[in-house]
Amino acid sequence: MTTVTLPPGPSLPRSAQGAVVLAARSQGLRRMRARYGDAFTVNVPIFGRTVVISDPDEVKQLFTASTDLVENVRPNLGRLLGPGSLFALTGEEHREQRRLLVPPFHGRRLAAYEKTIEDETVRETATWPEDRAFATLPSMRRITLNAILRAVFGADGAELAELRELLPPWVASGSRLAVLPIPRTDLGRWSPWGRLRLARRRYDAIAGRLIDEAAEGDPGERDDVLALLLRSRHTDGSPMSRAQIADHLLTLLVAGHETTATTLAWAIERLRRHPAILRDLAEEADAGGGALREAAITEVQRTRPVIDVVGRHVIADGYRLGRWTLPRGCTVLVAVALMHEDEALFPHPRAFDPARFLGEQPDLYRWVPFGGGRRRCLGAAFAAMEMNVVLRTVLRRFTLLPTAEPGERRHSRGVAGAPARGGLAVVRRRSPAAG
């Protein structure tokens, strides 16, 4: 029998540990790291016995481990997004579906989406007020939602208008419920889970109409994601099922706008508190450059990661992870924020310093806002391009006024964390010649 060795951790009852995590996850994890070191064990509702790690060597080992040893954390967003979602799939089925979903979000296809994102940014920011504070997060959500809707489905239409209405409240509610138990009794519209199920049925009806419409035409004449999925084939030559396509599309829509929008709101929040960097970014945008802008976005993701933990579930007996031997069923969480705040990995970690990423790509086992390994965010390249285009467009069209106010606190939205005041901005429009 394999001897289990776990990191130290608090001895409080599971309910008490869960209350700490729910009430103040970031602060609680920091306190435990200060007391127990870069690995510790907690016992919390839903996940049970959980090992939290932030050593980059152990993180790399976890992310590159065989799927015979570890799989996606349980429970996960697959409960909300459907059994065909990449979050729900495991093993060979996950690898096969991921292979089919990679092409739309890599290579030359990314460039085709830039004009769409710029157009959506121009359209949305035309409504921005001047010389008074407003939250940018709602605008960023509309930009990124409209952009991913157009990338996924191509043209606009009545169904996309329905999805614009349906998805934002669904995402907000789902983010809060994602790690809570599903009640045995379905109370319909009288419970949050019931309302999610009703919204999912409405989504399925809309997606079904859009899939039928695309299939009735010639998918080969379209270059949107839906058409590409209809044309894709498994290794045995069979097409995706309609249910698989619907689940994949929902996953792309949900994952493809909320975290990107929140990072953009954090970017506004950070840059307004660093006027010298903001000035250099505006000058670079006017000159047609982008290196500092890309580095600044990378630094925003380091200092304000939207998703602060990512996890795996041990499915083997006696999985050896660095210094520890973990039992079957154990959850392992990578503490993203703790890694990004580690002085040994990022000198002066609390300083906002884009220069640390100028001219070099971040180490993907130390800088992990997109997760890592086989389950690294499929749309990471799309998200990076989208944030770059949105921020470039804003800098060219507006003067973003700096502030001496304290930084905005992190507000937990369940799975994600957003600036508590929505990424407040004060802007002035620039003349066309200046932009």
N, C-alpha and C positions, 0 to 999 in steps of 0.2 A: 504494500500500500504506500502511495506517495505521501511524504510528509508535507503538510501545508505550512508555509511560512508567509505571514502577512505583515505589512508595515504596522507600526503602532498607531493608535488613534484614541478618540474619546470613548469613555465607558458609559456615557449617558444612555438612557433608554432610546429605542428607535424613534419614538414619537417626538422626544425632545430634540434629537439630532435633526429630524425632519423639519421641525419648526424653525430651527436656526437656519437651515439651508433655504427654506421658503421665504423667511423674513428678510434675510440679508446674506445672500449666497456669496457675493464677492468678498465682503468683510469676513464672513465666517471661514471661507477657504484661506484667506490671508492669515487669520489668527491661527488656524491649524497648521499651516506651513511653518509659521514662526515657532510653534511649539514642538512639532513632530518632525520637521524636515521636509524634503522635496517629495516624499511619498508618505501617505497616511491612509488609514482605513476608517471609513464611516459606515454606519448602519442606518439607512434611511428608508422610509416607505417607498413602495413601487420597485425600487432597484434592489433593496435589501443590502447585503454586505457588498461594499463598494470600495475599491482601491483607487485613490486619486494620485496621479503621477504628474511630475513636471520636469523630470530629468530628460534632456534631449536624447540620450542614448536609449533609454527605456521607451521613450515615445517613438523613436525610429523603429525599434524592435517590434513594438505593438502594431504600428501602421503597416509594416512589411510582413507581418506574421501570416502564415498559411491560413486559408479559410477552413482548414481542418482543425485549427486551434482556436481561433476567435472569429466571431461574426459581428454584425452590426448590433449596437446596444439595443436592449429590449427593456421596456417598450420604446417604440420610436414613432416617427411621423407616418409610417406605413399604416397605422391604425386610422389615420385621418385621410390619407391620400389614396388608399386602396391597395389590394393585394398585388396589383401589377406595378406599383410604384417601386422605383429603385430602393427606396428605404425599406420596403418589406421583403425584397428578394434576397436570396442568399446563394452562395456557391456558384456553380456553373451557370445557373439561370441568371443570376445577377451579372456575371461577366458577359453573357451573350446579349442581354438587353442593353447593357452599358455600351457594348460595341456598336449597337445599332443607333444609339443616341449621340455618340461622339461627333459625327461629321457636321451637323448643323452649327456647332459651337466652336469650331476650330478652323484654322487656316484662312483661306481666302474668303470664306463665307462671312467671317466677322466684319470685314471691310464693307460688305453689302448692307450691314445693319447701321453703319455710322450715320448715314444721312437721315434715316428714320429717327434715330435718337436725337440728333441735332434739331430736327424739325419739331419733335415733341417738346424739347427744352425751350425752343423759341416760343412755341405756342403757349406753354404754361407760364413762362416767366413774363410774358406780356401783361399778365394780370397782377404782377407784383407791385405793391405800393412803394412810394419813395419816402425816405426820411422818417419812417416810423417802423418800430420793431414788429416783426411778424415771424411766425414759426414756419420754417422751410420744409419740415418733414412731410406735411400733407402734399405740398407741391412735388416733392421728390417721389412720393408714392405714386402720384398721378403720372409723372413722367415715366417712371420705370414700368408701371403697369401697362400704360399705353404702348410703350416700346416692345415689351415682351408679347403683348397680345398681337401686335402687328407682325412681329417676327415669327410667332407660332402659327398664326392663321392667315397672314398675308393682308388682304384687303380689309377695310372696315365694314361695318354693317350692324343690323339690329341685334344680332346675337352677341356681338362684341360689346355693344352698349349694355346688354343684360349682364354680361360678365363683369363689366366695370362696376356695376351696382352690387353684384353678388359677392365678388371675391374679397374686397377689403374687410367687411365685418366678419366674414368667414375666417380669414387669416388671423385677425385680432383675437377672435374667440378660440380658434384652434391652437394658437400659440400658448394660451393660458391653460388649456385643457390637456395638452399633449402628454404631460407626464402624470396626469391624475387618473385614478381608477375609472373605468367605464361602468356606470350603474347597470345592474341586471335588468331593471325595468325601464322600458322606453316610455317616457312621459310626453313624447311628441314636442310640440312647441312650448310646453310648460317647463322644459328643462334645457340647459345649455347644450347637452349632448343631443337631445332631440332636435333642437333647432339646427345643429350642425348636420344631422342626418337629412333633414328636410332640404337644407341648402345643397347638400350633395346630390340628392335626387334631382333638384332643379338644374344643377350643373350637368349631370349626366344627360338630361333631356337636351340642353343646349349643345353640348359636345356631340351628341348623336346626330343632330341636324347638321352641324358643321362637317362632321365626318362624311355623312351621306352626300352632302353637296360637293365636297372635294372628290369623293369617289365616283360620282356620276359624271364629272368632267374628265379631263386628262391630267392626272397628277404630274405627268412629265412636263407640262407647260408651266408649272408653278415651282417656286423655289422656297416657299415657306416650310416651316418645320413639319406641319401636318402632312403636306404633300410628300415630304421626304420619308416620313414614317409609313405612309401608305405604299411607297415604292420599295421600302426596305424589306429584306428577306433574311430569315434565319439561315444558319449554315445548312439546314436540310432543304432549303428552298421555299419554305412555307412563309406566308405573310404574318404580320402581327394581327392578333384578334382586335375587334372593336373595343373590347373592355380594356385590353392592354394599352391601346392607343389613348383611350380616355384617361386612364390612370397616369400615363406618362405626361400627357398634356397638362393635367392638373398639377402634377409635381413641378413641371417647368414653370407654370404660371405662378405658383405659390412661392417656390424657391427663387424664382427669377426676378422678383421685384422687391420684396419686403426688406431683405437684408441689404441689398444694394442701396435702396432709398435711405435706410437708416444710416449706413456708412456715409452717404453724401451729406446728411444732416449733421453728423458728427464732424465731417470735414469743414462745414461752414462754422460750426461751434469752435473748433480748434483754430482755424485760420484767423478768425476775428480777434483772437487773443495773442496773435503773433504777427504784428503789423509789418515787421521787416520781411518775413517770409511771404506774407500776402502781397507786399509791394513787388518783390522779386517774381512772384508767380504771374502777376498782371503784366509785368514787362516781358516776361518770357512768352506769354500767350500772344501778346501783340507782335512779337518778333517771329512767331511761328514755331517756337520750340516746345518741348514737352518733357524733357528729362526731369526737371525739378518737380513738375506736376505729378508725374508718375511716382517719384520718390515720396512726395507729400502724401499721396493716397496710401502708399504702402505704410508710411508712418502713422497715419490715422488708424489704419487697421491694426497696427501694433498697439497703439496706446488706447484705442477704444474699440476692441473687438466686439462685434454685435453678438456673436455666439461665443460664450466664454468657456464652455466645456463641450467636448465631443467624446464619444464613448464606444466601447466594444464589449462583447459578451463572451465569456470563456465557454467553449463547447467541448473542450478536451479535458481529460483527467490530468491534473498536475501540470498545468501550463507554467513553464519557467519563464518569468519576465524579469530580467536583470537580477536583482538581489532576492527576488521573491518567487515563491511557488504557489500558484493560485488554483483553487478548486474549481471544478465544473460548476457553472451557474454564476460565478462571480462576475460582477460588473467592474470594468476599468474605465475611469474617466480621465481624459487628458485635460488638465487645468490650463486652458489657453492663456487666460489673463496672467496667471502666475508665471508662466514661461516668459511672456512678453515683458514682465516687470523684473526679471531676474538680472541683477547687476552683472553676473558672470557671462550672460549671453548678450546683453545690450548695455554697455556702459552708460551711466547716468540715465537709467530707464525712465524716470519720471519727466525728463526733458523732452519736449516735442522738437525733434531734430531730423528733418527729412534728409539732411546731408549724409546721415549714416547709410542711406540706401542709394546715394548718387553713384552711378557707374557700376553698380553690382546688384545682382539679384539676391533676394533673401534666401537663407537656408530654409528649405521647406520642412525641416524637422525641428526648427526653432521658432519660426514665424508660421503660425498655423491657423489663420483665420478661416481658411477654407477646409479645415480638416486635413487628412493625409492618407496616403496609400491608395488602395483599391477603391476606397469610398471618399476620396477627395472630391469636393464639389465639382460636378460635371460642367457647370457653367462658370468656372472661375475665370477663364479667359474672356468670356462674354462680359462678366461683371466688371473686370478690370478695364476693358475697352469702354464700357458704358459710363463708368465713373469718370474716366478720362475725358470723354466727349462732353458730358454734362458740365463738369467743372470748367473745361476750356470755354464752352459757350457762355456760361455765367460770367467768367472773368472778362471776356471780350465785350459783353453787353452792359455790364454793371460795374460800378465801383462799390466794393463791399467795405463798409465802414468798420474799422476796428473798435474794440471795446476793452475797458479795464475791469469789467464785471468779473466776479469769480466764475470759474468754469461750471457748466451745467452738470448736475449729478446724473448718474445712470439710473434710469427708470426701468424696472424689470417688466417685460411684457410676456413673462412665462419663459419661452425658449430663448427669446432675444432680449437685448437691452438697448434702449433708445435714450437720447438726451431728454432730460425731464421736462424741459421747456420747448422741446421740438426743434432745437437748432435755430435759435433766434437770429435773425439777420436785420440789418438796416442797410438799404442800398440806394444808390443814385444811378440813373441811367446815363450811359456814356453816349457821346455823339457818334453817328455812324463812322465818321472818319477815325475816331479814337479806337473803335472796335475793329 
